[in-house]
Amino acid sequence: MKQYAIISDIHGNALALNAVFKDIQERGITNIINQGDFFFGALEAGKTWEILQQHTMLCITGNTDREILEAIADPSAERKPGMDRVIADLPSAAINWLKILPKTAISDNIFFVCHGTPESDNEYLLEKVTPNGVFVYNDEDLIAKTAHINQRVILCGHSHVNRAIWLSNNKIILNPGSVGLPAYLGNGEHRFAMESMSPHAKYAVVTVDGGSINIEQVLCTYDWNAAAAIARSNGNNDAANFLIHGRMPKDLRVE
């Protein structure tokens, strides 16, 4: 029997990350897979880097990790609000580390690891965004989207919503949820809300015992009010509300 801790989408939330690592250590789990989006957000990128250095993990990059590197490479390009603050908070060692991380990975030939989809760090594997809301793809669509992957368990993140989907071909797609940002407002072709419905720091434990795979979605309590206060001090009241509620406040809700 072997256990794995699956974490994703920290987004600079050092308080939440400490809570997750404490829970992982108390369980005696030493195999950790980290699916990226480490630093960008309204919180503490530098402190998050300090914590990450203390743990051995398999890591890949996410879309905001790529965007950090792109912003550094082209300072004149348009960038997300708050990007300059995040970059200023990160030491050169953190930037150099991001540069060498892969976009996808395979672990123990059990897990295929990606941030969004196998092809893109900025698309959702499980969720389809429509004018009428966000919906999970059906079984046939998900089988088609992952037909080229040989591993039994496909790990994805990016949406921040914890889900475990068993496919009819016996594969599993697992999103462990977000360690550090339990909800956000998306603006693509359609304006939409991604909501995990609780403020907890989220990760997943996968137990592999021969051909048996068990999954536990873990919700860790931490001081999300303190995290929200940091977000407000950094000028991001929306992020503060997402951190406290894990859902879209009424005044931001998509109509």
N, C-alpha and C positions, 0 to 999 in steps of 0.2 A: 504494500500500500504506500502511495506517495501523495502528499498534499501540496497544493500550489495556492498562493495568494495572488489574485489578479486585481491590479489597481489601474486607474486611468483618470485623466482629466483632473489633475490637482489644481491647476490654475492659480498657483501661488498661495494657496491656503495652507500655511505652515501649521496652524492650530489643528486643522482637520487631519493633516498628514501625520502629525505626531500621534493623534488618537488612533489612527489606522495602524501605524507601525506598532504601537503598544499592544493592540489587540492581536496582531499577527504574531508578535513575540510571545505573548501569553499562551497562544495556541501551539507554540513550538514549531511554527512553519518557517522553513529556511529558503524555499523556492518561491521567488517573487517575480512576477511578470508585470511590467509597467508599460502602458500603452500610449504614453505621451501626453502632450499639452501640460507641461510641467509648470511653467512660470507665468504665462500671460494672464492678467486679470487685475482686479482692484486691490490686491492684498500684498503679500510679502515675498516677492520673487527671490531676493537674496537669502532670506532665511530658509526658504524651501530648498534652495541649492545646498545650503549647509546640512540640512537634514538628509537629503538624498545621498550625499557623499558618505554617510555613515552606514549605508546598507548596500549589499551586493544584490543586483537585480539584472534580469534581462530587460533592456529598454529599447523602445522604438520612438520615433518622433511623431508628433501630431501636427495638425494644420497651423496652430499658433506658434509652434516651435519653428516651423518653416518660415512663417511670417516674421518672426524675430530676426532670423538670418537674412531674409530679403530686405528688411528695413535697414539693417546694418550695412548691407552691400550697396544699397541705393538710398542714401539719406533724403534725396529729393522726392522720392516716390510717396504717393498717398499711403497713409498708415492708419491703423485703428486708434481711436482715442485711448490714451494711457500708454501707448507703446513706448514713448520716449522715457517715461518714468520707469517702466519695467526694464528697459535696456540699461538705463543708468544704474539700476539696483543690482545688476548681474556682473560678477567679476569676469575677466577674460577667460578664466578656466571653464566657467559654465558655458560660455559661447563656443569655445573650442570643443567642448564635450558634445554639444548639440550637433556640431558639424560632422562628427564621425558616426553618429547613430544611424542605423538603417531605418527605412520606411516600413518594412515588414520583417517578420522573422518566423522561424519554426523552432519549437521547443519540444525536445524528446520525441519528435515525430508524432506527438499527440495534438499539439496546439499549432494552429496557424494564427499568427498575431498581426493584426492591422489596427489602424486608428479609426478610419472611417469605413472604407471598403478595401478589398485587395488592390484595387487600381487607383484609388483616390483617398487622400487624407481629409477631404472636404466634402464628402458625400456620406449619406447614411446608408448602412447596409440593411438594417431592419425596418426603418421607417420611411414612409412615403409622405412628402408634404404636398397637400392639395389645397385648393381654395376653401374647402370645407373642414380643414383640420389635418392632423397628423395621424396616420394609420400604419399599422404593421403590415408588411407585405405578406401575401398568402404563401402557403407551403410550396406550391409549384414555382412561384417567382423566386423564392429564396433558394430552392434547389438549383434552379437555372443560374442564379447569380454566383453560386459557389461550386458549380459542377467541376471546375478545374482544380479544386483544392482537395488533396488526398487526406489531409489530417482530419481526425474525428471531431475535434472541437475547434471552432472558428471563433476567435476573440475579436470583438470590435468595441469601439467606444464612441466618442464624438457627440452623440445625442444626449449624454448625461443621464439617460433613463435606464435603470437596471432591468434587464430582461434576460430570461433563459428560454430559448426556443428549441424544442425537439422537432427535427424534421422527419418526414416519413421515410427517408433513406438512412436513418439511424445516425445522422450527423447532428451536432448541437451547435447553435450559435449563441454565444454568451456575451452580453454587455454587462460589466460589473457596476455600471453607474459611475457617478463622479465622486471622487474623494472630496473635491473642494468647491463645487458650484452646482447646487441641486436643481437649478432652473435657470433659464435664460430666454430672451426674446430674439428670435431669428428674423432676419430680413433678406430673403432671396427673391425668387419669383413671386412668392407669397409671404406675407407677414404671418408669423406663427410663434407659438409658445412651446418650448420643451420643458416639461415639468415632471419631477420625480415624486412630488406630493409629500415630501418630508424634508426637514433641514439636515438630516443626519449625513455624516461622512460615510460614503458607501464603497464597498469593495466586495469581492466574491472569493469563496474558498472552493476549490475543485479537488475532490478526492478521487484518485484513480487506483482501483484495486482489480488488477487483471482487466477483464473486459467491462467491468462495472465503473461507471462514472457518476459520482454524486456531486451536486452543486448546492452550496449554501450562499444565499445573498445576505451580506452582513451590513447592518446599519449601526454605526458607532455614534454615540452621543459625544459631543464636545461643546465648547463654549462658542456657539454660533452668534450669540449676541456680541461677544468681543470681536469676532471676525467681522460682523456687520459694522461695528464702530470703526474698525480699521478702514473698511471700504468707504465709509462716509468721510473719514479724515483725508482720504485720497480723492475725494470729490465725486464718488460714484454711489449715489443714493439708490439707483435701481439695483445694483449688485447687492447692496445692503439688504434690501427687501427680499431678493431671491434667497439670500443666505438664511434669513430668519424663517421664511415660510416654505421654501421648497416648491413654490408655485407662483403663478403670476398674480401680483396684487390687482385688485379690481380696477384701479385707474390705468393699468397697463394692459389689461386683458384684451385679446384680439376679439373684435366684434364680428 
